[in-house]
Amino acid sequence: MVTSPPDESQTRRLPDPPRRTPQRQLGGYLRSHTVQAWTTIALTALGVVVAVYFGLRGTPPDDSATDPEMRIAVTATPTTQGPDAVVAPTQEGSETAGEDASPCVDVDSGASVACGATSAGLVLALGSCDEGTALAAWGVDETLESLLVEVRPVGDRCVAQPSTEAVAAGARAGDLVAVSTGTIAPALRECARSGGSPLVSCAEPHELEWVGPWRDDGVATASDTCQRAAKDYANNSFAGSSSLTVQWLITERADGVQLFRCLLTVPGELLRGTVRDIGTDPLPLVP
């Protein structure tokens, strides 16, 4: 079914959300905003307009003020239906096995620990100890990927660890070793719920899967940019009968600058897992 896009010139505005304390940024753009309230999805024969009320994660891109209040709306256009990092080898096993030779340390004490421990972080050798440098060293495409990973100094070492949401979904420091080979576990990917507790790992039930960061290259480009990015992300031309749908959020910072962020969703359905490189395979829908 072909659904006509809504009139993007009439951006819906919602009341300013309450201020929240900013959290860590992920590589400048990744996990750049914490999703914080409720999304309402209304499907009509003439188009799909989703109003989402989120508090943004961390500080927005560029030189905007810290902890800005934002007015957010979604314009959702359905598609035609249809620095190098040196990382020691990871070790498999229990939390107590092989700790002396482990490339991981406890993020609180700095003591050597197996990479399967919930408190473990992966030691990296980076020129700059931050998320962006780590992701670049791993070869992660920041224009497409949004990962639940934090990078920070622990003592005199640089350590990467899955975020709290990723750990809760089963991600461990050992999963970060695989990232450099192009294997990203669903638990490390950032998705969102449309209401309640929006920010979740893609390994948990969710409605929205992010395709890259917030973008500041003009909301007039959102449709073309998100269509291209979604095709690359999902490895899907969207020319068949798949219900997978491309949408985008439009947000306005307190200084008036508008940003947008691309996402993929299946209207009216819950997903568990990722649609990264899904192609024409069955979607990971929650029964």
C-alpha positions in Angstrom: 0.0 0.0 0.0 1.3 3.5 -0.9 0.6 6.1 1.7 1.0 9.7 0.8 3.4 11.6 3.1 2.0 14.3 5.4 2.5 18.0 4.8 5.9 18.5 6.3 5.4 22.2 6.3 3.0 21.9 9.2 5.3 20.6 12.0 3.4 19.6 15.1 4.6 21.3 18.3 4.1 19.8 21.7 4.6 21.6 25.1 8.1 22.0 26.3 9.1 18.9 28.4 10.5 19.4 31.9 14.2 19.9 32.2 16.2 16.8 32.8 19.9 16.5 33.9 21.9 15.8 30.7 23.7 12.4 30.4 26.9 11.4 28.6 27.1 11.9 24.9 27.9 9.0 22.7 30.5 10.1 20.1 29.1 13.6 19.8 25.9 12.4 18.1 25.4 8.8 19.1 23.0 8.6 22.0 23.0 12.4 21.8 19.6 12.7 23.4 17.7 10.8 26.1 14.2 9.9 24.9 12.0 10.9 27.8 8.2 10.9 27.4 5.4 9.5 25.3 4.9 9.0 21.6 1.4 8.9 20.0 1.2 7.1 16.7 -1.8 7.9 14.5 -2.2 6.1 11.1 -4.5 7.5 8.5 -5.1 6.7 4.9 -3.5 10.0 3.9 -0.3 9.5 5.8 1.3 8.8 9.1 2.1 11.5 11.7 3.7 10.5 14.9 3.9 12.9 17.8 6.7 12.0 20.2 7.4 13.8 23.4 11.0 13.0 24.3 13.6 14.7 26.5 16.8 14.6 24.6 19.9 12.6 25.7 22.8 14.8 26.7 23.7 18.0 25.0 22.6 18.5 21.4 25.2 18.9 18.6 27.0 22.1 17.9 27.2 24.9 20.4 23.7 24.9 21.9 23.1 25.5 25.6 23.4 22.6 28.0 20.2 20.9 28.9 17.9 22.8 26.5 14.2 22.3 26.5 13.0 21.0 23.2 9.7 20.9 21.3 9.6 17.6 19.3 7.3 16.3 16.6 7.6 13.5 14.1 7.1 13.7 10.4 6.7 10.1 9.3 6.6 9.2 5.7 6.0 5.5 5.0 7.9 4.0 2.1 6.2 2.1 -0.6 5.2 -1.0 1.1 6.8 -3.5 -0.1 42.9 6.6 15.7 43.4 2.8 15.8 42.6 1.0 19.0 44.7 -1.9 20.2 42.5 -4.5 21.9 43.8 -7.6 23.6 42.0 -10.8 22.5 38.9 -11.5 24.4 38.4 -14.7 26.4 35.3 -16.8 26.7 34.1 -18.3 30.0 32.8 -17.4 33.4 33.3 -14.2 35.3 36.2 -15.7 37.3 37.9 -17.6 34.5 41.1 -16.2 33.0 41.1 -12.9 34.9 44.9 -12.6 34.9 45.1 -12.7 31.1 41.9 -10.8 30.5 41.8 -7.6 28.4 39.1 -6.3 30.7 39.1 -4.6 34.0 36.5 -3.8 36.6 35.3 -0.3 35.8 35.1 0.7 39.5 38.3 -0.8 40.9 40.5 -1.1 37.8 41.3 -4.7 38.8 41.6 -7.4 36.1 38.4 -9.2 35.6 36.9 -11.6 33.0 35.1 -9.8 30.1 31.9 -11.7 31.0 31.5 -9.8 34.3 28.7 -7.3 34.4 31.2 -4.7 35.8 33.8 -5.3 33.2 35.1 -2.8 30.7 37.4 -3.4 27.7 40.8 -1.8 27.9 41.6 0.2 24.7 44.8 2.0 23.5 43.4 5.2 22.0 44.9 8.6 21.2 41.9 10.2 22.8 39.7 8.4 25.3 36.2 9.2 24.1 33.3 7.4 22.3 33.9 9.0 18.9 37.6 7.9 18.8 36.7 4.3 19.9 33.9 4.0 17.3 36.1 5.3 14.6 38.9 2.8 15.6 36.4 0.0 15.5 35.2 1.1 12.0 31.7 1.9 13.1 29.8 4.1 10.7 28.4 6.9 12.9 26.1 8.1 10.2 24.1 4.8 10.5 24.8 3.2 13.9 23.7 4.3 17.3 25.3 2.2 20.0 24.9 1.9 23.8 28.6 2.2 24.6 30.4 4.4 27.0 34.2 5.2 27.0 36.0 6.8 29.9 39.3 6.7 31.8 39.7 4.1 34.6 42.9 5.0 36.4 45.5 5.5 33.7 43.7 3.3 31.2 41.0 4.0 28.6 38.0 1.6 29.1 34.9 1.0 27.0 31.8 -0.6 28.5 28.2 -1.3 27.5 25.8 1.2 28.9 23.5 0.3 31.8 20.6 -0.4 29.3 22.8 -2.7 27.2 24.1 -4.6 30.3 20.5 -5.1 31.5 19.8 -6.6 28.1 22.7 -9.0 28.3 25.6 -7.1 26.7 29.0 -7.6 28.2 32.5 -6.1 27.6 33.4 -9.2 25.5 30.8 -8.1 23.0 32.8 -5.0 22.3 35.7 -7.0 20.9 33.4 -8.3 18.1 32.4 -4.7 17.2 35.7 -4.1 15.5 35.0 -7.1 13.2 31.6 -5.6 12.2 29.5 -7.8 14.5 27.3 -5.7 16.7 25.0 -7.6 19.1 21.4 -6.3 19.2 21.9 -5.7 23.0 24.4 -3.0 22.1 22.1 -1.2 19.7 20.0 1.8 20.8 16.2 1.5 20.2 13.3 3.2 21.8 9.8 2.6 23.2 7.0 4.9 22.1 5.9 5.5 25.7 6.8 4.7 29.3 10.6 4.2 29.4 11.6 5.1 25.9 15.3 4.4 25.7 16.0 0.6 25.5 18.4 -1.8 24.0 17.2 -3.3 20.7 17.3 -6.7 22.4 14.3 -5.5 24.4 10.8 -5.0 23.0 10.6 -1.7 21.2 8.7 0.2 18.5 11.6 2.4 17.1 15.1 1.6 15.9 17.4 4.5 15.3 19.3 5.0 12.0 22.2 7.2 13.0 22.4 10.3 15.1 20.5 13.6 15.2 21.3 15.5 12.0 21.6 19.2 11.5 21.7 19.4 7.7 18.2 20.9 7.4 14.8 19.3 7.9 14.0 19.9 4.3 16.5 17.1 3.5 15.0 14.7 6.1 12.9 12.6 3.6 15.7 12.0 1.1 18.3 11.5 3.8 16.3 9.1 5.9 15.2 7.0 2.8 18.8 6.6 1.7 20.1 5.9 5.2 17.3 3.4 5.9 18.0 1.5 2.7 21.7 1.2 3.6 21.0 0.3 7.3 18.4 -2.4 6.6 19.9 -3.5 3.2 16.4 -3.3 1.9 15.1 -1.4 -1.1 11.6 -1.1 0.4 10.2 -2.0 -3.0 8.3 -5.1 -1.8 5.5 -5.7 0.6 7.4 -5.3 3.8 5.7 -3.4 6.6 9.0 -1.9 7.7 8.6 1.8 7.5 11.0 4.8 7.4 10.2 7.7 9.7 12.0 10.7 11.1 11.8 12.8 14.3 12.0 16.6 14.0 13.2 18.4 17.1 13.7 22.1 17.7 16.3 23.2 20.2 15.7 26.1 22.6 17.9 28.3 20.3 15.5 27.6 17.4 17.9 25.2 15.5 16.0 22.2 14.0 17.4 18.7 13.9 16.0 15.5 12.7 16.7 11.8 13.3 15.9 8.8 11.1 14.3 5.6 12.4 12.7 2.4 11.3 9.5 1.0 12.7 6.6 -1.4 11.9 3.4 0.6 12.7 1.3 -1.2 15.3 3.9 -3.8 16.1 6.6 -4.5 18.6 10.1 -5.5 17.6 12.7 -7.5 19.5 16.1 -7.6 17.9 17.5 -5.5 15.1 16.6 -4.8 11.5 20.2 -3.9 10.6 20.9 -5.7 7.3 17.6 -7.5 7.5 17.1 -7.5 3.8 14.0 -9.5 2.9 14.3 -11.8 5.9 11.3 -12.0 8.3 11.1 -9.1 10.7 11.9 -9.8 14.4 8.3 -9.1 15.6 7.2 -9.8 19.1 4.3 -12.4 18.8 
